[in-house]
Amino acid sequence: MDLLNLKIKLVEECKKQQLEMVSNLKNTINEAQQSANEYGPPKDRYDSFRMQLLRKKDMFSQQLEKALNELYALDKIDLKKEIKKIGFGSVIITPEQKIFIAIGLGKILLENDLYLAVSVNVPLAKPFLDKSKGDIVEFNGKKIEIVETF
């Protein structure tokens, strides 16, 4: 399979998972707001239950904002050009695993292959940054060869 087509499919799968997360968060926010509305106005100025419901909604709103920013970041990946140096949007193939440096989604199964979608800020991604095919990096005292990158 063409490597760029594989990368396109990988990005599409990440977007699909991220959109699902956004949808779930929106539903949770609506439920939290509805619970607060059904509870009614505060019983007194120390009504902690209503405040707890509203804090829950605010927490999920922050998570929604982060999820939307990550979805936007996926749109920034250039799927038309081949990448020589590893960075955001790179797929790395080592003898032991396949890593997609984009957003932290964890394991992604694509065409019977398991990819690890990680953020550029996690410790696993850092040794690979600015490296290229054939380089050897060290992670947790273990040497890892970069077999392919695109």
N, C-alpha and C positions, 0 to 999 in steps of 0.2 A: 504494500500500500504506500502511496505517496505520503511522505512525512508531513507536508503542509496540510493535506486532507485529514490526516490523523489529528493534527493540532486543532483544526477547525472543529472536528467532532468532539474533541476534548473540551474546548471552550464552550461549545453548545451544551454539553452535558453539565458543565459547571454553572452555566446560566440557568439551565432548567432547575437544578437543585436550589440555586440562589433565589429564583422566582418563587419556588415553592415555600422557601423559608420566609420570604417577604409576605406572601399570602397568609401564611400561618400567623405571623406576627400581627398583621392587620386585623385578623379575626380575633386574636387574643386581646388586642387593644380595645376593639369594639365591645367585647364581652366585659372587660373590666370597667369601661365607661358605663355600660348598661347596668352593671351591678351597683355602681355608685349612684346612678340615677334612680334605680328602683329602691335603694335604701332611703332616698329622700334627703331633705336638707339636714344639716348637722343638728343633732339633738341639743348640743351645747357647744361652747367653744373648745371643749376638750374631747370632742367626739373622735376618738382615735380610729375607729373602724372605717369610717368614711375616708379619713386621711390615708389609711393603709391601702384602700382600694385605689385611690387616686395616685399614690406613690407607685403602685404596681403598674398602673397604666403608663406613668412617666418612664418607668424602667423599660417597659416593652417598647415605648416610643424611641428611646435611645438605641435599643437593639435594632429597631427598624431602620433608623437613620444609618447605622453602621452597615447593615445589610444592603441598603440602597447604594451606599458609597462603594461597596465591594462589587456590586453589580455594574456600576458605572465604570469601575476600574477594569472589569473584564472587557468592556467595550473598547477600551484603550489599547488592547493588545493588537499589534499589527500582524494580521494573518497572511499577508501577501509576500513579506520578505523573509529570507532565510537569516537566522541569527548566528553570528560567528562567536560572539562572547555571551556567556550566560548572564541573564538578568531577568527582570520581570517579564513574564510571558514565555519563558524558555521551558522546553521539555528536555529532561536529562535522562539518559539511559545508562545505567551502570550494570555490571554483571549480576547484581543482586536485586535491584529495584528500578522503578521508573518514577521520576519525580516531575511534577508540573509546578513551576514557581509562579504563582498567581495570587490566589486567596486561600485561606485556610479552610478547606472543606473536608480534608481527610481522604479516606479511600474512595476512589472512583473506579468502577468496573466498566471497561470499554472494550468491546470485541474480545472478550475472554482474557484481557490483560488488566492487571491491577496497577493503577497510578495513584500516587500520593500527591494530592493537591495541597501545597503549603504556601504560606505567606513568605514574602521576601525577607521578613524580619525574624523568622524563627531560626534557631541555632543550626538546624539541618541545612538550610539554604545558604547560610553565610559562607561556608568554605567554597561553594561552587561559583559564587559571584565573580564575574570577569574572567572566568576560566573558559576553556574551549575543548573541543573533541580531542581525546588523546592525553589530556592532562590528568595528573593524579593528585587528588586532594586528601587531606587527613581529617577524619571526623571521629571523635572519641577514641583517639589512638589507633584508629584503623585506616589503612590506606585504601582509597576507592578510586578506581579508574573510570574516567568518563568515556564510555564506548561511543555514544552518539549524543548530539544535542541539536535541537532545531527549534 
